[in-house]
Amino acid sequence: MSVPTDLRYTDTHEWVRIEDGVATCGITAHAQEQLGDVVYVDLPEVGATLALGEEMGEIESVKAVSSLYAPLSGEVVEVNEALEDAPETVNKDPYGAGWLLRIRLSDASEVDKLLDAAAYEAHAAADAH
């Protein structure tokens, strides 16, 4: 399982990359493997305010529809428009071109509540059983 060490993770299988107070977010390789072929992604509008842990959208695959949860609190400043026409990008490149949205953080201390790569890897392995 691919778990980049430069990212932080939620126990609901979202990943976060923080740069200059903005978090780029997506779902993990583990999550997209569990979902199967992604066919649709429903994301919040730019300008929406998210609270840590609240439902922020849905991701639909050939197998299931799953909720997406805000990994951090803040304002949505960008969504990955390319996923409208190519949702399968989430499967092909979950940590790169398959990112979902960017959030301007309202409380940077929340980052400390996220899992590091080793903790997430252990969580995902336990989740798989």
BELWO-V13566 format. One record per backbone hydrogen bond with DSSP energy under -0.5 kcal/mol. CO is the residue of the C=O (numbers start at 1). NH is the residue of the N-H. Records with the same first field share a line. If there is no record, write none. Layout:
BEGIN
CO=NH, NH
END
This chain:
BEGIN
1=3
4=7
8=16
9=115
10=13
13=28
14=10
15=26
16=8
17=24
19=22
21=105
22=19, 24
23=103
24=17
25=100, 101
26=15
28=32
29=33
30=34
31=35
32=36
35=63
37=62
40=60
41=43
42=58
45=48
48=50, 76
50=74
51=54
54=70
57=68
58=42
59=66
60=39, 40
64=61
66=59
68=56, 57
70=53
73=106, 107
74=50
75=77, 104
76=47
78=102
79=81
80=83
81=84, 85
82=86
86=89
87=90
88=91, 92
89=93
93=96, 98
96=99
100=80
101=25
102=77, 78
103=23, 105
104=75
107=110
108=111
109=112
110=113
111=114
115=9
116=120
117=121
118=122
119=123
120=124
121=125
122=126
123=127
124=128
126=129
END
